[in-house]
Amino acid sequence: MELITNYGILASIAWNSNDWTADPTDADLKQSKYDFVKDNQHTHESINFGHEQYPSEADGSFIGYTPMLRRLPDKKKAKNVCAVFFLSSDYQNQNRKCIVGLYGFPELGWFERKAKHRVFKKYDAGNVRSQVEDIIYFQNPVVLNNDRVAREKLLPEGKMISKQGFNYLNSDNVLHILQLAAHRNPDNVRLANLLKKFPDQMSYLNEVIDEEDFEGFLDKQNADSLDALGRLEKKMQRLRPQLKERVSTFIERGAIAAKVKVLTKHKCLVCEALGLNAIGFRKPDGIPYVETHHVDPVSHLSIGALGLANLITLCANHHRQMHFGNASLIGQTTTQFTFLIDGQKVEIRKVRL
């Protein structure tokens, strides 16, 4: 198995006795090892794992923070990152170092919280974000020391837990940490589901486009206009997508997914075709919740699998059924897909600009 460098990041955060879902306690602030926490009596990472009780952003993501990424990593160096693990020092237990959770398939940058909640006035931004289902808190943390790091290959060879900044992790390190976390938290359903997204062989980047072209491709994900989306679609149709899950996830949760949802008016296209209520529950911002789905999986490496015409919108139930239930694509034309779902033929028009 080929080793993938810079596949993950291990970054420190200040300790929070409230499981990073609320303000730190006075003792947390007083005992912190960080001078800036003591000086400012504030930890901006305090709600990193508040994703289940505070509203998510419009795209379904939740924003976290680590002071170790105040200066963001080099974009090229961090392009492979699929997991950001948070490390903290438990002052109540002899300052043992604990990995307390992770953000899976993250975006790194500076993100302002736009969702509405009074707590966001205090914790208004962050530098890492993931979809809510890919944010995992470890009720039972993975405890680290440098002996264990070396013995169980939890950091790249020769590396020790960073006292300043953060550590890059290779694919083996990420897999080993995830396995330890799963062993410590056997009943964590979200963690089990996240593990399924990391293929056994961890196969990942084998671009058929050069690095500069790939970066340009990613940059255009932020385009807001339909014209820009149209230009991006033409570019995508020429790619043979060997970026698999990483880019698939990026596309499904990025600007293209948002545009597809607008174009379908946030409807489940299967529900609509079956004559059912096509609008699901509404998020706190009032927008109906819907998910995007690649009809032809990116992992099949088909030309055009990343294109707009390969995306449809589905409710969470039908999205799961497409992946795990009695549903299959039985035909398609240039304008529509035909599925067989529980023995019933369902025709859905392809999304167009």
C-alpha beads as a LAMMPS data file, in Angstrom:
LAMMPS data file: protein, C-alpha beads

353 atoms
352 bonds

1 atom types
1 bond types

-500.0 500.0 xlo xhi
-500.0 500.0 ylo yhi
-500.0 500.0 zlo zhi

Masses

1 110.0

Atoms # bond

1 1 1 0.000 0.000 0.000
2 1 1 1.388 3.360 -1.029
3 1 1 1.891 5.759 1.860
4 1 1 0.139 9.105 1.474
5 1 1 1.879 12.007 3.176
6 1 1 0.044 14.886 4.834
7 1 1 -3.156 12.848 4.919
8 1 1 -4.140 14.207 8.320
9 1 1 -3.325 16.877 10.888
10 1 1 -2.959 16.560 14.662
11 1 1 -3.590 19.979 16.203
12 1 1 -3.872 21.060 19.834
13 1 1 -6.813 22.785 21.487
14 1 1 -7.301 24.060 25.033
15 1 1 -8.986 21.723 27.521
16 1 1 -12.729 22.091 28.047
17 1 1 -14.480 20.271 30.888
18 1 1 -17.815 20.686 29.104
19 1 1 -16.844 18.438 26.178
20 1 1 -16.271 21.450 23.900
21 1 1 -19.995 22.176 23.746
22 1 1 -20.057 25.219 26.033
23 1 1 -17.850 27.795 27.739
24 1 1 -14.820 26.447 29.601
25 1 1 -14.934 26.381 33.376
26 1 1 -12.971 28.862 35.476
27 1 1 -10.584 26.016 36.345
28 1 1 -10.070 25.268 32.630
29 1 1 -8.993 28.852 32.052
30 1 1 -6.822 28.991 35.147
31 1 1 -5.082 25.666 34.458
32 1 1 -4.578 26.198 30.731
33 1 1 -1.066 25.728 29.424
34 1 1 -1.648 28.499 26.881
35 1 1 -0.647 32.006 27.931
36 1 1 -3.109 33.582 25.506
37 1 1 -5.957 31.693 27.209
38 1 1 -4.871 32.912 30.632
39 1 1 -4.406 36.463 29.362
40 1 1 -7.708 36.674 27.473
41 1 1 -9.837 34.297 29.577
42 1 1 -11.251 32.929 26.339
43 1 1 -10.952 29.755 24.257
44 1 1 -12.366 30.082 20.766
45 1 1 -12.424 26.283 20.369
46 1 1 -15.029 25.939 23.132
47 1 1 -17.858 24.703 20.879
48 1 1 -15.819 22.553 18.483
49 1 1 -18.046 19.585 19.296
50 1 1 -21.286 21.501 19.677
51 1 1 -22.390 20.295 16.247
52 1 1 -25.311 18.314 17.672
53 1 1 -26.828 21.151 19.694
54 1 1 -26.080 24.302 17.680
55 1 1 -27.319 25.049 14.153
56 1 1 -25.129 24.100 11.207
57 1 1 -24.286 26.375 8.307
58 1 1 -26.486 26.483 5.205
59 1 1 -24.353 23.842 3.471
60 1 1 -24.662 21.405 6.387
61 1 1 -21.198 22.109 7.764
62 1 1 -20.134 23.080 11.257
63 1 1 -17.121 25.278 11.998
64 1 1 -14.387 24.530 14.506
65 1 1 -11.176 26.197 15.594
66 1 1 -7.668 25.381 16.706
67 1 1 -5.119 28.026 17.657
68 1 1 -2.488 25.830 16.009
69 1 1 -3.940 26.755 12.604
70 1 1 -4.151 30.492 13.185
71 1 1 -1.552 30.586 10.458
72 1 1 -3.087 28.304 7.882
73 1 1 -1.006 25.481 6.379
74 1 1 0.418 25.864 2.911
75 1 1 -2.373 25.088 0.456
76 1 1 -0.308 22.718 -1.675
77 1 1 1.109 20.887 1.308
78 1 1 -2.282 20.406 2.947
79 1 1 -4.285 19.435 -0.145
80 1 1 -4.390 15.721 0.843
81 1 1 -5.722 16.290 4.359
82 1 1 -8.748 14.072 5.079
83 1 1 -8.861 14.377 8.865
84 1 1 -8.021 16.972 11.504
85 1 1 -7.624 15.382 14.944
86 1 1 -7.835 17.566 18.039
87 1 1 -5.337 16.941 20.847
88 1 1 -5.734 18.388 24.321
89 1 1 -4.060 18.112 27.740
90 1 1 -6.285 16.844 30.542
91 1 1 -5.037 18.805 33.568
92 1 1 -7.396 16.824 35.808
93 1 1 -5.492 13.621 34.970
94 1 1 -1.799 14.539 35.229
95 1 1 -1.929 16.504 31.978
96 1 1 -2.273 13.365 29.904
97 1 1 -2.485 14.132 26.183
98 1 1 -5.735 13.006 24.597
99 1 1 -7.084 12.953 21.058
100 1 1 -10.642 14.001 21.818
101 1 1 -12.195 13.947 18.362
102 1 1 -11.831 14.840 14.709
103 1 1 -13.215 16.723 11.750
104 1 1 -13.366 14.338 8.786
105 1 1 -12.896 15.450 5.168
106 1 1 -12.350 19.041 6.315
107 1 1 -11.886 22.368 4.631
108 1 1 -9.170 24.625 6.032
109 1 1 -9.506 28.378 5.831
110 1 1 -11.102 31.208 7.741
111 1 1 -14.845 30.774 8.055
112 1 1 -17.341 33.145 9.667
113 1 1 -20.369 31.553 11.269
114 1 1 -23.500 32.729 9.470
115 1 1 -25.956 30.422 11.235
116 1 1 -27.995 32.175 13.896
117 1 1 -27.513 31.435 17.601
118 1 1 -26.614 33.638 20.537
119 1 1 -23.485 31.585 21.276
120 1 1 -22.124 32.453 17.810
121 1 1 -21.784 36.078 18.873
122 1 1 -18.983 34.953 21.166
123 1 1 -17.617 32.154 18.974
124 1 1 -18.076 33.803 15.606
125 1 1 -15.576 32.069 13.326
126 1 1 -13.109 29.241 12.922
127 1 1 -10.455 27.745 10.685
128 1 1 -11.683 24.212 9.998
129 1 1 -15.086 22.950 8.951
130 1 1 -16.692 19.634 8.063
131 1 1 -20.123 18.238 7.443
132 1 1 -21.895 17.525 10.709
133 1 1 -21.955 13.759 10.126
134 1 1 -18.157 13.776 9.699
135 1 1 -17.462 15.495 13.035
136 1 1 -16.779 12.920 15.720
137 1 1 -16.336 13.445 19.456
138 1 1 -14.591 10.625 21.328
139 1 1 -16.378 10.040 24.616
140 1 1 -13.380 7.862 25.417
141 1 1 -10.322 9.728 24.100
142 1 1 -7.216 8.189 22.585
143 1 1 -4.490 8.814 25.167
144 1 1 -1.031 9.565 23.758
145 1 1 2.538 9.712 24.913
146 1 1 5.673 9.696 22.806
147 1 1 6.418 6.042 23.599
148 1 1 3.004 4.996 22.333
149 1 1 3.323 7.283 19.321
150 1 1 6.512 5.488 18.261
151 1 1 5.307 1.989 19.159
152 1 1 1.958 2.190 17.396
153 1 1 3.042 4.446 14.493
154 1 1 0.676 7.289 15.307
155 1 1 2.991 9.953 13.861
156 1 1 5.439 9.855 10.934
157 1 1 8.666 8.017 11.770
158 1 1 10.985 10.018 14.004
159 1 1 8.355 12.630 14.876
160 1 1 7.214 13.481 18.399
161 1 1 4.056 15.216 19.568
162 1 1 4.483 18.850 18.582
163 1 1 4.818 21.380 21.377
164 1 1 4.346 24.212 18.926
165 1 1 2.041 24.259 15.935
166 1 1 0.744 20.937 14.664
167 1 1 1.793 17.576 13.260
168 1 1 1.136 16.273 9.773
169 1 1 0.067 12.634 9.679
170 1 1 0.488 10.130 6.887
171 1 1 -2.231 7.694 5.800
172 1 1 -0.951 4.937 8.105
173 1 1 -1.037 7.285 11.101
174 1 1 -4.610 8.347 10.320
175 1 1 -5.760 4.756 9.923
176 1 1 -4.072 3.663 13.165
177 1 1 -5.614 6.529 15.146
178 1 1 -9.065 5.790 13.710
179 1 1 -8.711 2.124 14.626
180 1 1 -7.699 3.016 18.185
181 1 1 -10.608 5.429 18.474
182 1 1 -13.039 2.795 17.198
183 1 1 -11.697 0.284 19.726
184 1 1 -12.139 2.815 22.544
185 1 1 -15.605 3.867 21.339
186 1 1 -17.287 0.715 19.968
187 1 1 -20.801 2.180 20.238
188 1 1 -20.029 5.401 18.352
189 1 1 -22.191 5.015 15.241
190 1 1 -20.887 8.171 13.598
191 1 1 -17.320 6.983 13.960
192 1 1 -18.233 3.607 12.464
193 1 1 -19.883 5.347 9.501
194 1 1 -16.889 7.622 9.012
195 1 1 -14.538 4.634 8.937
196 1 1 -16.451 3.275 5.946
197 1 1 -15.419 6.368 3.997
198 1 1 -11.737 5.512 4.373
199 1 1 -11.091 2.629 1.915
200 1 1 -8.946 -0.222 3.220
201 1 1 -6.175 0.619 0.796
202 1 1 -6.564 4.381 1.413
203 1 1 -6.169 4.897 -2.354
204 1 1 -6.404 8.553 -3.044
205 1 1 -4.628 11.012 -5.329
206 1 1 -3.454 9.832 -8.712
207 1 1 -4.290 12.865 -10.801
208 1 1 -4.489 12.764 -14.559
209 1 1 -4.275 16.542 -14.494
210 1 1 -1.280 18.495 -13.329
211 1 1 -1.172 20.183 -9.935
212 1 1 -1.667 23.719 -11.223
213 1 1 -4.704 22.658 -13.227
214 1 1 -6.132 20.814 -10.233
215 1 1 -5.759 23.856 -7.985
216 1 1 -7.526 25.983 -10.571
217 1 1 -10.305 23.417 -10.630
218 1 1 -10.712 23.636 -6.859
219 1 1 -10.550 27.423 -6.836
220 1 1 -13.529 27.616 -9.186
221 1 1 -15.612 25.704 -6.655
222 1 1 -16.198 29.043 -4.983
223 1 1 -17.856 30.529 -8.070
224 1 1 -21.275 31.954 -7.332
225 1 1 -22.657 32.515 -10.817
226 1 1 -24.356 29.958 -13.034
227 1 1 -22.059 31.056 -15.869
228 1 1 -19.038 30.098 -13.783
229 1 1 -20.684 26.800 -12.918
230 1 1 -21.280 26.134 -16.598
231 1 1 -17.615 26.745 -17.417
232 1 1 -16.599 24.475 -14.571
233 1 1 -18.904 21.720 -15.783
234 1 1 -17.296 21.790 -19.236
235 1 1 -13.887 21.460 -17.615
236 1 1 -15.049 18.615 -15.410
237 1 1 -16.446 16.670 -18.349
238 1 1 -12.910 16.399 -19.744
239 1 1 -11.486 14.888 -16.563
240 1 1 -11.103 11.229 -15.757
241 1 1 -11.776 11.497 -12.002
242 1 1 -9.227 9.395 -10.147
243 1 1 -9.576 11.578 -7.079
244 1 1 -12.383 9.291 -5.881
245 1 1 -13.910 9.910 -2.477
246 1 1 -12.002 13.091 -1.644
247 1 1 -13.130 15.076 -4.670
248 1 1 -16.511 13.352 -4.697
249 1 1 -17.122 14.588 -1.167
250 1 1 -15.725 18.010 -2.058
251 1 1 -18.062 18.335 -5.038
252 1 1 -21.142 17.024 -3.244
253 1 1 -20.657 19.523 -0.419
254 1 1 -19.267 22.501 -2.258
255 1 1 -20.567 25.232 -4.527
256 1 1 -21.816 22.823 -7.200
257 1 1 -23.963 20.942 -4.701
258 1 1 -25.423 24.226 -3.484
259 1 1 -26.283 25.227 -7.056
260 1 1 -27.866 21.860 -7.804
261 1 1 -30.054 22.223 -4.723
262 1 1 -31.190 25.643 -5.900
263 1 1 -31.893 24.349 -9.409
264 1 1 -34.057 21.516 -8.012
265 1 1 -35.670 23.872 -5.504
266 1 1 -34.353 21.713 -2.659
267 1 1 -36.640 18.838 -3.646
268 1 1 -36.084 15.110 -3.380
269 1 1 -36.414 14.142 -7.039
270 1 1 -37.386 10.556 -6.210
271 1 1 -40.155 11.695 -3.855
272 1 1 -41.359 14.098 -6.537
273 1 1 -41.391 11.359 -9.194
274 1 1 -43.368 9.079 -6.847
275 1 1 -45.933 11.776 -6.124
276 1 1 -44.819 12.146 -2.507
277 1 1 -43.995 15.280 -0.547
278 1 1 -40.694 16.315 -2.128
279 1 1 -39.774 18.889 0.503
280 1 1 -38.161 17.542 3.657
281 1 1 -37.751 19.184 7.029
282 1 1 -36.531 22.757 7.164
283 1 1 -33.230 23.761 8.716
284 1 1 -33.039 26.629 11.223
285 1 1 -32.509 29.079 8.337
286 1 1 -35.807 27.953 6.767
287 1 1 -34.218 26.214 3.757
288 1 1 -35.412 22.629 3.170
289 1 1 -32.825 19.944 3.859
290 1 1 -31.777 17.886 0.850
291 1 1 -28.660 15.936 -0.144
292 1 1 -26.804 15.577 -3.449
293 1 1 -26.010 12.209 -5.003
294 1 1 -23.680 11.085 -7.814
295 1 1 -25.743 8.715 -9.951
296 1 1 -22.604 7.261 -11.534
297 1 1 -20.248 6.865 -8.557
298 1 1 -16.991 8.750 -8.863
299 1 1 -15.183 5.567 -7.853
300 1 1 -16.182 4.030 -11.211
301 1 1 -13.806 6.515 -12.873
302 1 1 -16.199 7.298 -15.721
303 1 1 -15.621 10.379 -17.837
304 1 1 -18.054 13.054 -16.687
305 1 1 -18.810 11.478 -13.313
306 1 1 -18.065 14.803 -11.647
307 1 1 -20.347 16.755 -13.989
308 1 1 -23.510 18.598 -13.069
309 1 1 -25.691 16.230 -15.123
310 1 1 -24.558 13.325 -12.932
311 1 1 -25.943 14.927 -9.760
312 1 1 -29.468 14.655 -8.403
313 1 1 -30.961 15.794 -5.110
314 1 1 -32.495 13.337 -2.663
315 1 1 -33.963 13.274 0.810
316 1 1 -31.771 11.537 3.385
317 1 1 -33.907 8.384 3.244
318 1 1 -33.754 7.966 -0.538
319 1 1 -30.065 8.884 -0.559
320 1 1 -29.349 5.974 1.806
321 1 1 -31.584 3.725 -0.268
322 1 1 -29.626 4.561 -3.418
323 1 1 -26.438 3.434 -1.688
324 1 1 -27.619 0.553 0.466
325 1 1 -31.180 -0.404 -0.510
326 1 1 -33.108 -2.033 -3.314
327 1 1 -32.419 0.625 -5.932
328 1 1 -30.499 0.590 -9.191
329 1 1 -30.004 2.634 -12.332
330 1 1 -31.477 0.690 -15.253
331 1 1 -31.118 3.243 -18.026
332 1 1 -30.459 6.819 -18.997
333 1 1 -30.694 9.197 -21.938
334 1 1 -29.211 12.632 -22.428
335 1 1 -32.147 14.108 -20.506
336 1 1 -33.237 11.588 -17.877
337 1 1 -32.315 8.712 -15.554
338 1 1 -34.444 5.613 -15.082
339 1 1 -34.176 3.813 -11.743
340 1 1 -35.745 0.638 -10.400
341 1 1 -36.613 1.274 -6.747
342 1 1 -38.287 -1.530 -4.782
343 1 1 -39.435 -2.987 -8.103
344 1 1 -40.973 0.272 -9.321
345 1 1 -39.628 2.160 -12.339
346 1 1 -38.859 5.782 -11.529
347 1 1 -37.854 8.374 -14.144
348 1 1 -36.002 11.524 -13.148
349 1 1 -35.013 14.368 -15.439
350 1 1 -31.343 15.298 -15.363
351 1 1 -30.386 18.628 -13.786
352 1 1 -29.554 21.316 -16.308
353 1 1 -28.495 24.948 -16.035

Bonds

1 1 1 2
2 1 2 3
3 1 3 4
4 1 4 5
5 1 5 6
6 1 6 7
7 1 7 8
8 1 8 9
9 1 9 10
10 1 10 11
11 1 11 12
12 1 12 13
13 1 13 14
14 1 14 15
15 1 15 16
16 1 16 17
17 1 17 18
18 1 18 19
19 1 19 20
20 1 20 21
21 1 21 22
22 1 22 23
23 1 23 24
24 1 24 25
25 1 25 26
26 1 26 27
27 1 27 28
28 1 28 29
29 1 29 30
30 1 30 31
31 1 31 32
32 1 32 33
33 1 33 34
34 1 34 35
35 1 35 36
36 1 36 37
37 1 37 38
38 1 38 39
39 1 39 40
40 1 40 41
41 1 41 42
42 1 42 43
43 1 43 44
44 1 44 45
45 1 45 46
46 1 46 47
47 1 47 48
48 1 48 49
49 1 49 50
50 1 50 51
51 1 51 52
52 1 52 53
53 1 53 54
54 1 54 55
55 1 55 56
56 1 56 57
57 1 57 58
58 1 58 59
59 1 59 60
60 1 60 61
61 1 61 62
62 1 62 63
63 1 63 64
64 1 64 65
65 1 65 66
66 1 66 67
67 1 67 68
68 1 68 69
69 1 69 70
70 1 70 71
71 1 71 72
72 1 72 73
73 1 73 74
74 1 74 75
75 1 75 76
76 1 76 77
77 1 77 78
78 1 78 79
79 1 79 80
80 1 80 81
81 1 81 82
82 1 82 83
83 1 83 84
84 1 84 85
85 1 85 86
86 1 86 87
87 1 87 88
88 1 88 89
89 1 89 90
90 1 90 91
91 1 91 92
92 1 92 93
93 1 93 94
94 1 94 95
95 1 95 96
96 1 96 97
97 1 97 98
98 1 98 99
99 1 99 100
100 1 100 101
101 1 101 102
102 1 102 103
103 1 103 104
104 1 104 105
105 1 105 106
106 1 106 107
107 1 107 108
108 1 108 109
109 1 109 110
110 1 110 111
111 1 111 112
112 1 112 113
113 1 113 114
114 1 114 115
115 1 115 116
116 1 116 117
117 1 117 118
118 1 118 119
119 1 119 120
120 1 120 121
121 1 121 122
122 1 122 123
123 1 123 124
124 1 124 125
125 1 125 126
126 1 126 127
127 1 127 128
128 1 128 129
129 1 129 130
130 1 130 131
131 1 131 132
132 1 132 133
133 1 133 134
134 1 134 135
135 1 135 136
136 1 136 137
137 1 137 138
138 1 138 139
139 1 139 140
140 1 140 141
141 1 141 142
142 1 142 143
143 1 143 144
144 1 144 145
145 1 145 146
146 1 146 147
147 1 147 148
148 1 148 149
149 1 149 150
150 1 150 151
151 1 151 152
152 1 152 153
153 1 153 154
154 1 154 155
155 1 155 156
156 1 156 157
157 1 157 158
158 1 158 159
159 1 159 160
160 1 160 161
161 1 161 162
162 1 162 163
163 1 163 164
164 1 164 165
165 1 165 166
166 1 166 167
167 1 167 168
168 1 168 169
169 1 169 170
170 1 170 171
171 1 171 172
172 1 172 173
173 1 173 174
174 1 174 175
175 1 175 176
176 1 176 177
177 1 177 178
178 1 178 179
179 1 179 180
180 1 180 181
181 1 181 182
182 1 182 183
183 1 183 184
184 1 184 185
185 1 185 186
186 1 186 187
187 1 187 188
188 1 188 189
189 1 189 190
190 1 190 191
191 1 191 192
192 1 192 193
193 1 193 194
194 1 194 195
195 1 195 196
196 1 196 197
197 1 197 198
198 1 198 199
199 1 199 200
200 1 200 201
201 1 201 202
202 1 202 203
203 1 203 204
204 1 204 205
205 1 205 206
206 1 206 207
207 1 207 208
208 1 208 209
209 1 209 210
210 1 210 211
211 1 211 212
212 1 212 213
213 1 213 214
214 1 214 215
215 1 215 216
216 1 216 217
217 1 217 218
218 1 218 219
219 1 219 220
220 1 220 221
221 1 221 222
222 1 222 223
223 1 223 224
224 1 224 225
225 1 225 226
226 1 226 227
227 1 227 228
228 1 228 229
229 1 229 230
230 1 230 231
231 1 231 232
232 1 232 233
233 1 233 234
234 1 234 235
235 1 235 236
236 1 236 237
237 1 237 238
238 1 238 239
239 1 239 240
240 1 240 241
241 1 241 242
242 1 242 243
243 1 243 244
244 1 244 245
245 1 245 246
246 1 246 247
247 1 247 248
248 1 248 249
249 1 249 250
250 1 250 251
251 1 251 252
252 1 252 253
253 1 253 254
254 1 254 255
255 1 255 256
256 1 256 257
257 1 257 258
258 1 258 259
259 1 259 260
260 1 260 261
261 1 261 262
262 1 262 263
263 1 263 264
264 1 264 265
265 1 265 266
266 1 266 267
267 1 267 268
268 1 268 269
269 1 269 270
270 1 270 271
271 1 271 272
272 1 272 273
273 1 273 274
274 1 274 275
275 1 275 276
276 1 276 277
277 1 277 278
278 1 278 279
279 1 279 280
280 1 280 281
281 1 281 282
282 1 282 283
283 1 283 284
284 1 284 285
285 1 285 286
286 1 286 287
287 1 287 288
288 1 288 289
289 1 289 290
290 1 290 291
291 1 291 292
292 1 292 293
293 1 293 294
294 1 294 295
295 1 295 296
296 1 296 297
297 1 297 298
298 1 298 299
299 1 299 300
300 1 300 301
301 1 301 302
302 1 302 303
303 1 303 304
304 1 304 305
305 1 305 306
306 1 306 307
307 1 307 308
308 1 308 309
309 1 309 310
310 1 310 311
311 1 311 312
312 1 312 313
313 1 313 314
314 1 314 315
315 1 315 316
316 1 316 317
317 1 317 318
318 1 318 319
319 1 319 320
320 1 320 321
321 1 321 322
322 1 322 323
323 1 323 324
324 1 324 325
325 1 325 326
326 1 326 327
327 1 327 328
328 1 328 329
329 1 329 330
330 1 330 331
331 1 331 332
332 1 332 333
333 1 333 334
334 1 334 335
335 1 335 336
336 1 336 337
337 1 337 338
338 1 338 339
339 1 339 340
340 1 340 341
341 1 341 342
342 1 342 343
343 1 343 344
344 1 344 345
345 1 345 346
346 1 346 347
347 1 347 348
348 1 348 349
349 1 349 350
350 1 350 351
351 1 351 352
352 1 352 353
